[in-house]
Amino acid sequence: MLNSTAPFAVQPGEGPVLETPTGDSITVKADTRGTNGSLTVLELLVAPKSGPARHIHLREDEVWWVLEGDFRFKAGDTMLRASAGGMAFGPRGLPHNFQNIGETPGRLLIITSPSGVERFFEQFAALPAPVDGDALAAVGHANWIEFIGPPLAVSDPL
């Protein structure tokens, strides 16, 4: 057998659930160990008007597949929109962030390649609350993520 990675399936509601820096929740559907380092798959539940600070992934490309809701994504200087069934892509090294612009919670399926971004969420969730900006930046830096600006709600209000 050339590939030592075993096939697997994850059912709805399965996978470790972690809190994000925005207070939203993320479910790890596939991690480094399960994919032999090829990718990470996360399901993110995003409150209305919520979204992360502007940041850069120094090592991962990122796909955002909208499962529910209406989102806007800023990648570099480009503003993109996608609703349920749509997707957006952010290449590694490009500053980006996103926002649920709907009135109800939205859900994103996030796929990063290569794997590893789940460690950021695991390490963030292990920090004692409240987490200050320096601690968040340190966890990001340890996981090849640099925070460089505010959320879209602040930088580009609707």
Secondary structure as GFF3:
##gff-version 3
##sequence-region A 1 158
A	DSSP	beta_strand	17	19	.	.	.	ID=ss1
A	DSSP	beta_strand	25	30	.	.	.	ID=ss2
A	DSSP	alpha_helix	32	35	.	.	.	ID=ss3
A	DSSP	beta_strand	40	46	.	.	.	ID=ss4
A	DSSP	beta_strand	53	57	.	.	.	ID=ss5
A	DSSP	beta_strand	61	68	.	.	.	ID=ss6
A	DSSP	beta_strand	70	75	.	.	.	ID=ss7
A	DSSP	beta_strand	78	83	.	.	.	ID=ss8
A	DSSP	beta_strand	87	90	.	.	.	ID=ss9
A	DSSP	beta_strand	96	100	.	.	.	ID=ss10
A	DSSP	beta_strand	106	113	.	.	.	ID=ss11
A	DSSP	alpha_helix	118	125	.	.	.	ID=ss12
A	DSSP	alpha_helix	133	142	.	.	.	ID=ss13
A	DSSP	beta_strand	145	151	.	.	.	ID=ss14
A	DSSP	alpha_helix	152	155	.	.	.	ID=ss15
###
